[in-house]
């Protein structure tokens, strides 16, 4: 995400976005490439082992204010200290996002057994 140069109140967003925080709340992965993102997701939880702090705009504690859609999950996620996966893609369905969407769905199905919380949103690109 970045501010557009001509209007600092507008924000340009690259999609898809994948952000992963380790159990301590440190951002360890941030990516925009659905192929790389899906490979990282399919490798969890092993893919975060040895990962250092990644650069990104949102700290784990800021996600819930920045993305109100996720606010209902805040208490459960902060109390469990699980790995947190944040995926934002687009609606309607985009073939470009399909790899990431499918990997997120697979992870969500087995996430609780792996102590991984998954938050997913699709931005409506029609409106």
N, C-alpha and C positions, 0 to 999 in steps of 0.2 A: 504494500500500500504506500502511496505517496501523494503529496498535495500537488494538484495541477499548478503550473507556474502562473497562469493568468488569473486564477482565483484561489486564494489560500483556503477558502471554505469548502471547495470541492476536492474530493479524493478520488484518484484513479486506483482501481484495484485489479491486480493480475489474478486470473483464475486458471486453474485451481490453486488453492493454497493448502499446504499441509504444515502444521506446527505440532511438534511433539515435545512434551515436558517429561523429565524423569520424575521418579517418586518424590524427590526433594523439591520439585517445582522449578528446576532449572531447564530452560529451553535447550534441547540437545539437537533438534533438527528443525529446519525450516526450508521448504522447497515449493517450487512452482511447476516442476516438470512431472506430469502424471505417471510417466514410466518409472522415473527414479523414486517418486513418492510411493507408488504401489510396491516396488521392490523393498523399500524400507519398511513399509507396513507388514508385508508378508514375512519379514525377518524378525519382527518383534516377538519377544522382548530382547532377543540376542543382539539386534541391530543397534541398541542404545549402549551396549557395553563398550566402554572406552571412549564414548563420545564426549567431547568437551562442550563448553557453553557455545551455543550458536547465536549469531546476531539476529535480532528481530525487533519489531516494534512493540509487540504485546508481551508483557510479563504475565505469568500464570494468574496472578492476582487481578490483573486488569481485564482479562478476557470477558468476565461476566458483566462488567460495565460497558465494554466496547460492543459486545454482541448480546443485547438484551434477550434474544431468543434462548440463550444458554443460562440465563439467570436462575431458572427453576432447578438446575442441576448443581448449583454452587455448593450448598451445604454437604451433600453426599460426596462430592469430589474432594473438597478440602478436608473432610474428616477421614477419608480412607487412605490418603497418601499413596494413591496408585499412579502409574504412568498415565498421562493425559494426552490424548490424540485429538486435535482440533482440525477438522476438514471442512473447507468451504469450497463448494463447486457452484455450478450454475444450473438454473432451471429456465426453460425446459431442458431436457436431457441433451447433452452434448457428447458426441463421440470422442472428442478430445479429453473429456473428463472421465470416460467410462472405466479406464484402468484403475484410476484412483477410487472412483465410486464403488467398484466391485471389491477392491481390496479392503475398503472401509467396512462394507457389509459383512465380508468374511470375518474381519477382526471383531466386529460388534457381536457376532454370534458366539465367539469364544473368548471375548474380552474379559468377562468377570472371572473366569477360571485362571486367566493369566495376570490378574490384577491390573487390567488396563481399562480406563474409562474412555469412551469414544463420544465425542460431540461432533455432530455433522449438521451442516446447513447448506441449502442450495439457494443462492440469490436469484430472485426473479428478474431475468434480463429483458422481459417484455415490458415492464412498467418502469 
